[in-house]
Amino acid sequence: MAIFEVEKLSLHYLTRFGQKIHAVTDVSFSMEQGEILGIAGESGCGKSTLVNGLMGLFIPPLYPTCGDVRVDGESLMNRTTEDVRQNVLSRKVSMIPQGAFNALNPTRKVKDIAADVMSAHLKGVDKKQIYERLVERFNLFGMDTQRVLNSHPIQLTAGERQRSVIGISTLLNPQMVIADEPTSALDVTTQKVVIKMIFDLLEKGIFSTMIFITHELPLLRHVADNIAIMYAGEIVEKGTAEQVVFDPRHPYTKALMGAMLSAEPGQKNRKPTAIEGAPPNLANPIEGCRFAERCPAVRPECKLKKQEIRIVGDRQVRCDYAE
């Protein structure tokens, strides 16, 4: 049984002039317990907006257009932000945010930030119990626990801040974690440490299911079971990690993979090629395929006909010519 279901979710921003910017369109997928789904795409493709929708956080100017998000069969739509924050976030679904420095209050010590999270969700626990829980959890992360907990964020390294954010995000042992580019702006060595830490938490049963969002498609082959590719607010391809990385079917997936350095077998000597052009302006109506203006295999009808998700083999592709 799926523990997380997204059905035809569309989200828009409302400008101060009353214009709707359709940032996410017709996104559907479901996840079983224990599954790791990777979501990849260029900056600005709608990944972070999708994250807010997946958590039921519709804070103006972001609004749901249509669709549904269900956790354990329970819809997150038409619920107040306070209700979602209190009863869903951190307990059932938690997020590891992008940019650890911005996620931590610079005026408070790490232990106080973490204690606020716990006391907001666990009624009747005293400060001693909270601190013991913090020490137990942070001891898993290979850091100087006492120093980190008693430090302000500015006193920590980038890697320590990111690991602290991961620790705080998973304190309540949520069912699922959404990691929004958790390795962004970190050096390669620290990226490896952070990813290992996330998988250690998975192995220990701290959480069981994860959505891992990044713009580094080759990384997902080593992280995710399945990968969904986003472009201009739409999922354009979804398949297993091996399929998407080594046998992409959508022209955008092929172009995205070709634009990246990769140490994968058979791709080490390949020269990266930039994707020509830029994503479409979502403030303007788009009749046909959103990738048509940049697609090397475009046909005249592509610019006129909206592309729908189709089953090609055993994967989903939003292209009439994926075969």
VMD Tcl script that draws the C-alpha trace (Angstrom):
set ca {
  {0.00 0.00 0.00}
  {1.26 3.48 -0.90}
  {2.03 5.65 2.12}
  {2.42 8.82 0.04}
  {0.27 9.69 -2.99}
  {0.29 12.72 -5.25}
  {-2.56 12.96 -7.76}
  {-2.59 15.55 -10.58}
  {-1.15 18.25 -8.31}
  {-0.96 21.74 -9.84}
  {0.27 24.84 -7.98}
  {0.36 28.51 -8.90}
  {1.69 31.79 -7.59}
  {-0.61 34.81 -7.55}
  {1.13 38.10 -8.32}
  {0.06 41.41 -6.80}
  {-1.50 42.22 -10.18}
  {-3.74 39.14 -9.99}
  {-1.79 37.11 -12.56}
  {-1.41 33.37 -12.02}
  {2.03 31.83 -12.56}
  {1.52 28.08 -12.98}
  {4.72 26.82 -11.34}
  {3.79 23.12 -11.02}
  {1.42 21.32 -13.39}
  {-0.20 17.87 -13.29}
  {2.30 16.04 -11.05}
  {1.32 12.50 -10.05}
  {3.23 9.70 -8.32}
  {2.95 7.36 -5.36}
  {5.52 5.88 -2.97}
  {5.64 2.65 -1.03}
  {7.25 2.39 2.39}
  {11.03 2.09 2.06}
  {11.18 3.69 -1.40}
  {13.63 6.47 -2.28}
  {12.50 8.76 -5.09}
  {14.92 11.20 -6.67}
  {13.66 14.37 -8.36}
  {16.06 16.23 -10.67}
  {15.93 19.24 -12.96}
  {17.47 22.61 -13.71}
  {17.27 25.49 -11.25}
  {13.86 27.12 -11.55}
  {12.09 24.00 -12.84}
  {9.70 23.95 -9.86}
  {11.40 21.51 -7.48}
  {11.27 23.69 -4.35}
  {7.72 24.84 -5.12}
  {6.73 21.18 -5.44}
  {8.26 20.50 -2.01}
  {5.93 23.06 -0.39}
  {2.97 21.44 -2.12}
  {4.00 17.94 -1.04}
  {4.04 19.11 2.59}
  {0.71 20.91 2.32}
  {2.30 24.31 2.96}
  {0.27 26.66 0.79}
  {1.49 30.01 2.07}
  {0.55 33.03 -0.11}
  {1.46 33.85 -2.79}
  {1.53 30.04 -3.38}
  {-1.87 28.41 -3.89}
  {-3.07 24.95 -4.96}
  {-4.79 24.95 -8.35}
  {-6.07 21.37 -8.24}
  {-5.08 17.85 -7.29}
  {-4.44 16.02 -4.05}
  {-1.61 14.98 -1.70}
  {-2.29 12.08 0.69}
  {-0.19 10.73 3.57}
  {-1.38 7.31 4.79}
  {-4.57 7.94 2.83}
  {-5.21 11.27 4.60}
  {-5.41 14.36 2.36}
  {-3.32 17.44 3.14}
  {-5.50 19.70 0.99}
  {-8.05 22.08 2.52}
  {-6.26 22.01 5.87}
  {-4.94 25.07 7.65}
  {-1.20 25.70 7.69}
  {-1.23 25.50 11.50}
  {-2.99 22.12 11.40}
  {-0.43 20.77 8.93}
  {2.50 22.12 10.95}
  {1.19 20.64 14.21}
  {-0.12 17.24 13.10}
  {1.75 16.31 9.92}
  {5.14 18.02 9.65}
  {8.00 16.52 11.69}
  {5.70 13.63 12.73}
  {4.71 12.06 9.39}
  {6.61 14.15 6.83}
  {9.71 16.21 7.53}
  {11.93 18.33 5.32}
  {15.68 18.75 5.22}
  {15.77 22.30 3.80}
  {18.13 23.74 1.21}
  {20.70 26.07 2.75}
  {21.44 24.99 6.32}
  {22.67 28.44 7.37}
  {19.37 30.06 6.42}
  {17.39 27.29 8.13}
  {18.96 27.89 11.55}
  {18.18 30.93 13.70}
  {21.56 32.72 13.99}
  {20.66 34.22 17.40}
  {20.04 30.88 19.14}
  {22.16 27.89 20.06}
  {21.57 24.63 18.20}
  {20.23 22.91 21.34}
  {17.60 25.65 21.78}
  {16.50 25.47 18.14}
  {16.12 21.69 18.42}
  {14.32 21.95 21.78}
  {11.75 24.30 20.23}
  {10.93 21.68 17.60}
  {10.47 18.94 20.15}
  {8.47 20.96 22.68}
  {6.14 22.20 19.92}
  {5.13 18.64 19.04}
  {5.68 16.63 22.23}
  {3.57 17.94 25.07}
  {4.56 17.18 28.66}
  {8.30 16.59 28.11}
  {10.73 18.48 30.33}
  {14.02 20.10 29.39}
  {16.08 17.19 30.76}
  {14.24 14.65 28.59}
  {14.61 16.90 25.54}
  {18.34 17.36 26.09}
  {18.90 13.61 26.59}
  {17.07 12.96 23.32}
  {19.19 15.55 21.54}
  {22.46 14.10 22.84}
  {21.39 10.57 21.88}
  {20.49 11.63 18.34}
  {23.47 13.92 17.69}
  {25.88 11.24 18.94}
  {24.96 9.31 15.77}
  {26.43 12.01 13.55}
  {30.15 11.74 14.28}
  {30.43 15.27 15.65}
  {31.52 16.77 18.98}
  {27.94 16.67 20.30}
  {28.37 18.93 23.33}
  {30.24 21.60 21.37}
  {27.77 21.57 18.46}
  {24.65 21.70 20.64}
  {26.06 24.61 22.66}
  {27.17 26.61 19.61}
  {25.46 29.24 17.51}
  {25.20 28.36 13.78}
  {27.89 30.91 12.85}
  {30.38 28.98 15.03}
  {29.94 25.76 13.05}
  {31.37 24.60 9.74}
  {29.08 24.18 6.73}
  {29.11 20.41 7.19}
  {28.27 20.66 10.90}
  {25.39 23.03 10.16}
  {23.99 20.69 7.53}
  {24.27 17.67 9.82}
  {22.61 19.67 12.62}
  {19.70 20.51 10.31}
  {19.33 16.84 9.38}
  {19.38 15.90 13.05}
  {16.72 18.47 13.96}
  {14.56 17.52 10.96}
  {14.46 13.86 12.00}
  {14.15 14.20 15.80}
  {10.55 12.97 15.83}
  {11.26 9.93 13.62}
  {8.98 10.90 10.71}
  {7.71 8.29 8.25}
  {9.10 10.19 5.28}
  {11.77 12.80 4.72}
  {11.92 15.27 1.83}
  {15.55 16.31 1.30}
  {15.64 19.52 -0.76}
  {19.17 19.67 -2.22}
  {20.83 18.72 1.09}
  {24.32 18.68 -0.46}
  {24.02 22.05 -2.21}
  {27.07 24.35 -1.80}
  {29.07 21.66 0.04}
  {32.44 20.36 -1.10}
  {32.62 16.81 -2.45}
  {34.07 15.31 0.75}
  {31.37 16.89 2.94}
  {28.68 15.84 0.45}
  {29.79 12.23 0.91}
  {29.63 12.56 4.71}
  {26.14 14.10 4.59}
  {24.77 11.42 2.23}
  {26.27 8.65 4.37}
  {24.65 10.21 7.42}
  {21.23 10.26 5.75}
  {21.53 6.59 4.81}
  {22.70 5.68 8.31}
  {19.44 7.17 9.62}
  {17.52 5.12 7.05}
  {19.28 1.92 8.12}
  {18.59 2.64 11.79}
  {14.88 3.07 11.03}
  {14.77 6.76 12.05}
  {12.70 7.21 8.88}
  {11.84 4.75 6.13}
  {10.96 6.65 2.95}
  {12.61 9.61 1.23}
  {12.30 12.08 -1.62}
  {15.77 13.33 -2.57}
  {15.77 16.50 -4.68}
  {18.83 17.73 -6.55}
  {20.01 19.14 -9.87}
  {22.83 16.56 -9.99}
  {21.27 13.70 -11.95}
  {24.30 11.30 -11.80}
  {24.25 11.53 -7.99}
  {20.74 10.10 -7.87}
  {21.86 6.84 -9.46}
  {23.67 6.05 -6.20}
  {20.93 7.44 -3.94}
  {17.48 6.70 -5.38}
  {15.46 3.66 -6.41}
  {13.42 5.68 -8.92}
  {13.99 9.08 -10.53}
  {11.53 11.71 -11.75}
  {12.77 14.46 -14.07}
  {11.14 17.91 -13.85}
  {11.09 20.57 -16.54}
  {9.12 23.83 -16.44}
  {6.86 22.60 -13.66}
  {6.07 19.19 -15.17}
  {7.35 15.65 -14.60}
  {8.65 14.69 -18.05}
  {10.08 11.26 -17.26}
  {9.96 8.76 -14.39}
  {11.66 5.39 -14.21}
  {14.22 3.40 -12.26}
  {17.52 5.10 -11.51}
  {19.36 2.82 -13.95}
  {16.85 3.53 -16.73}
  {16.86 7.29 -16.39}
  {20.65 7.66 -16.10}
  {21.76 5.10 -18.71}
  {18.78 4.94 -21.09}
  {16.86 8.26 -20.95}
  {13.84 8.49 -23.25}
  {12.75 12.12 -22.99}
  {14.91 14.58 -25.00}
  {15.27 16.81 -21.92}
  {16.53 13.93 -19.76}
  {19.09 13.11 -22.45}
  {20.17 16.75 -22.68}
  {20.35 17.10 -18.88}
  {22.53 14.02 -18.57}
  {24.71 15.20 -21.45}
  {25.29 18.57 -19.77}
  {26.81 17.07 -16.63}
  {30.20 15.69 -15.71}
  {29.79 12.04 -14.84}
  {32.09 9.34 -13.49}
  {29.68 6.60 -14.57}
  {31.08 3.71 -16.68}
  {31.30 4.66 -20.34}
  {30.75 8.37 -19.64}
  {34.05 9.44 -18.06}
  {35.56 10.66 -21.33}
  {32.39 12.31 -22.60}
  {32.57 16.08 -23.00}
  {29.62 17.90 -21.37}
  {27.40 19.82 -23.77}
  {25.34 22.80 -22.63}
  {21.58 22.82 -23.27}
  {20.88 25.63 -25.71}
  {18.27 28.25 -24.87}
  {16.35 28.80 -21.62}
  {13.22 27.37 -19.98}
  {9.90 28.98 -21.03}
  {8.30 31.86 -19.16}
  {5.48 30.21 -17.21}
  {3.65 33.52 -16.96}
  {2.72 33.08 -20.63}
  {0.34 30.37 -21.93}
  {2.14 27.38 -23.48}
  {0.18 25.41 -26.09}
  {2.55 22.59 -26.97}
  {5.53 20.81 -25.47}
  {7.35 23.00 -22.96}
  {10.73 21.73 -24.14}
  {10.00 22.27 -27.84}
  {12.06 25.46 -28.26}
  {15.19 23.73 -26.94}
  {14.62 20.19 -28.20}
  {17.08 18.89 -30.85}
  {14.45 16.43 -32.09}
  {11.50 18.85 -32.23}
  {8.78 18.35 -34.87}
  {6.27 20.96 -36.06}
  {3.38 19.32 -34.19}
  {5.32 19.43 -30.89}
  {4.73 23.19 -30.64}
  {1.00 22.80 -31.13}
  {0.04 19.71 -29.11}
  {0.30 19.45 -25.33}
  {2.33 16.40 -24.36}
  {0.75 13.99 -21.88}
  {2.44 11.39 -19.69}
  {2.55 8.05 -21.52}
  {3.71 4.58 -20.50}
  {6.72 3.66 -22.63}
  {7.93 0.19 -21.80}
  {7.90 0.20 -18.00}
  {8.40 3.92 -17.42}
  {6.49 7.19 -17.76}
  {7.50 9.74 -20.42}
  {5.86 13.02 -21.46}
  {6.74 12.81 -25.15}
  {4.83 11.44 -28.15}
  {8.08 10.30 -29.77}
  {9.82 8.69 -26.78}
  {10.15 5.37 -28.62}
}
mol new
graphics top color blue
foreach p $ca { graphics top sphere $p radius 0.5 }
foreach p [lrange $ca 0 end-1] q [lrange $ca 1 end] { graphics top cylinder $p $q radius 0.2 }
display resetview
